[in-house]
Amino acid sequence: MAEREPRQRVIMLFASLGFISLLVVPGLDRRFGWSAVPVYAVWLGNVMILVGFWFVARVYRENTFTSATIEVAENQTVVTTGPYAIVRHPMYASSSLYVLGMPLALSSWWGFAGFALMLPFLIWRLVDEERLLARSLRDYREYQERVRYRLVPGIW
């Protein structure tokens, strides 16, 4: 809740509730036996989590301005190398990979409900962040023209 903008606080509240449900719902699913996830899907979920965290680490290494809050730092520049040359928001893309892997790794089809709850708020956050960056960060509009996709190459 360190965000300055009220709409970002609302976004983060609901995104956080969705993230918490990614852990709580699979626990309830396990307790009450709501779904049966095959072992290969559990392994796939674990791989998705590992790969997602590896990409997150890559993003942090590439962009020293990476922050949990939406802000533009003094002397901040547009990063266009590494994963930023492929999608404009590699942190969101990477974290989406491990968030999608969590319900599988926790053996719960119902766990995807948390992702469904989070997704509209994460998209809202991403679009709002792009508005700020385009307004406040020199060269960001040119970067948007060069790197067309926000999260998934060839899709969006």
Phi, psi and omega in degrees: 000027180278358180295145180274323183282132180303320180294327177291328175294319177296313179304311183291329176299309182288325176295321178293320176298319177298318180295318178299320180294336176297338178260321184286312184299315176300326176296316177293321178301314179297315182297317185258000175064044182287329182217157178238111180260129180296153184302321180298326178289325176296316178296318177301317177301317178296320177295318179300320178296312180299313180295318178300314179292326177297315178295321177301315179298322178297319179296314178300322180290325182283324187236104181287350178270000181303134184214154176284340178253153179275115180197161174245120182277158176298137181067017179289141177239164178280125177270127185235008184252171178060224181296337178290345175279347183257311177225154183284338182231069183294335178294315178295319179297315181294315181291329176297325179297313180285330177293322176291331178284336184300311180299323177295312181299328179269010174059050183216114172292325180293340178298338179292345176299324177297320177294319178298324177291321183287323192306310181298327180286325177292323177294317177301315180298315182298314180295318178296320178296319179298322177300314180297314182296319180295326181280326192249345187244116180304139177077001182291323179297321177294321177299318178299324179289322181287313181255101190284332189259139182277311187236313188238115180305132178083352182240299183206000000 
